């Protein structure tokens, strides 16, 4: 089951995700203006909007597993991009694209052994894959806190639960090579993050899946 998202809350609190995407956008600055780009895990379409500016004579496709995210992305992008609800593990395109981009999304896909094969099939030979997502040891201290709270709040539902795959560069490189990619470079980059609206950011960008599994919130009286 995919993570349930509050798309409107995410759209308002996703300033850090937009900042993380800037490095990816800079690395794409030299792509041909008539290229076709696929944005995987487009969310509410803010990064997709920036991708449109890179290919004024090209085409942008965008997918997300959340229908709510897709609805907001379509409202933002109009007919400038093709946006649809799609599980990346089941991705099949009629024609391959020149560039595949994903920012702040693929760590929410827990099966990375399967993840890269449909992306390889969607990319033309010598195409470009640029991905930014959470890697090994990401939010380690936050995960420790989540586990501690889970033991007290709902151990049968939350202890040991993780909606993420925070892969190491070594594992990701191995998986990419196995999927058929070449000229691979994977690395970890420290990105300390201080969201301007911490509460909404934590609820929407970190705890969305945990809160969905938790029983009805408890109220305290007295």
SULQUI-V961289 format. One record per backbone hydrogen bond with DSSP energy under -1.0 kcal/mol. CO is the residue of the C=O (numbers start at 1). NH is the residue of the N-H. Records with the same first field share a line. If there is no record, write none. Layout:
BEGIN
CO->NH, NH
END
This chain:
BEGIN
5->7
6->10
7->11
8->12
9->13
14->18
15->19
16->20
17->21
19->22
21->25
22->26
23->27
24->28
26->29
28->31
32->35
33->57
35->59
36->98, 99
37->61
38->101
39->63
42->45
45->49
46->50
47->51
48->52
51->54
55->58
59->37
60->82
61->39
62->84
63->41, 42
64->86
66->70
67->71
68->72
69->73
70->74
71->75
72->76
73->77
74->78
77->80
82->62
84->64
87->90
88->91
97->124
98->128
99->38
100->130
101->40
102->132
105->108
106->109
107->165
111->115
116->120
117->121
118->122
122->97
124->127
128->100
130->102
132->104
135->138
137->140
139->143
140->144
141->145
142->146
143->147
144->148
145->149
146->150
147->151
149->153
150->154
154->157, 158
158->161
165->167
167->136
168->172
169->173
170->174
171->175
172->176
173->177
174->178
175->179
176->181
197->201
198->202
199->203
200->204
201->205
202->206, 207
207->211
208->212
209->213
210->214
END
